[in-house]
Amino acid sequence: MVQDSISERTLPLSMLERFTLIMDTFESPHVRRSLDQVIHRTGLPRSTCYRILEQLTRLNWLDRATGGYRLGSRGLSLGGREIGDSALRSAAAPILHELAVRTELVVHLGILDRTDVYFLDKTKVPGAFDVPSRVGKRAPAHCTALGKAMLAALPAAKIDAEYPEPPVRRTPRSIGDLGHLHQQLARIRATGGIAAERAECFSGVGCVGVAIKGSTGLFGAISLAGQAHHAFESSVPLLVRASQAIAGQLEG
């Protein structure tokens, strides 16, 4: 792609051209690139490449990831997320439907956008207890099982950076303190990534969630929602297997 035109360029390149060359190497939300890979694909000098990558990371066009960089919230908002969301929804759809049928609960699929959960999909069978979530809408990540599951997959320093102010309570049961949030996330990590909440996002609604993770990182999360008093424990193994199946589809 971009490397094919290296020999045709007339230097020096403008900052905008260098920015474009680097961003073009991240062709999908799940792609990770090391510094050496970006240098090879763009033909830019190492010092220039590193400096621009760091600037793009500070401005949230990119995020640091294991072994390099990937698209950040700004990069995702300009089309990358649409491609990735479509792939994630397509891979998840039949699995979500089966999960809804087997549990008779509302099934959500979501992704993390800074401190928000973005609802990508919602599935339920006729007659199931409904919840006031909507596809295409957002909710505070710290108030949802979807969000907590994904936040728990991030390092503690990233959580601190995303919450310079205390989390805002959505209901009387919501987390309103960063220290409390860290404690909950630590418990989630210690229990295999299973997150739960009861009436923290919507009054009268409970939820259990788990992240969708693969070798390339965090894809999103899925959750089961029902009445706040519902016993979700028996459905957790189904939820975990569903998340693993979705990750397998995305990486297969």
Protein Blocks (a to p, Z undefined) as FASTA:
>chain_A
ZZmmmmmpccdddfklmmmmmmmmmmbfkbccdfklmmmmnopafklmmmmmmmmmmnom
accdehiacddfklmmnopmmmmmmmmmmmmmmmmmmmmmmnopacdddddehjaccdfb
dcddehiacdfbdehiacdfklpmklmmmmmmpcfklmmmmmmbccddfbfkbccbfklm
mmmmmmmmmnoopacdehklbghiacdddddddfkbcfbdcdddddfklcfklmmmmmmm
mmmmmmmmmmZZ
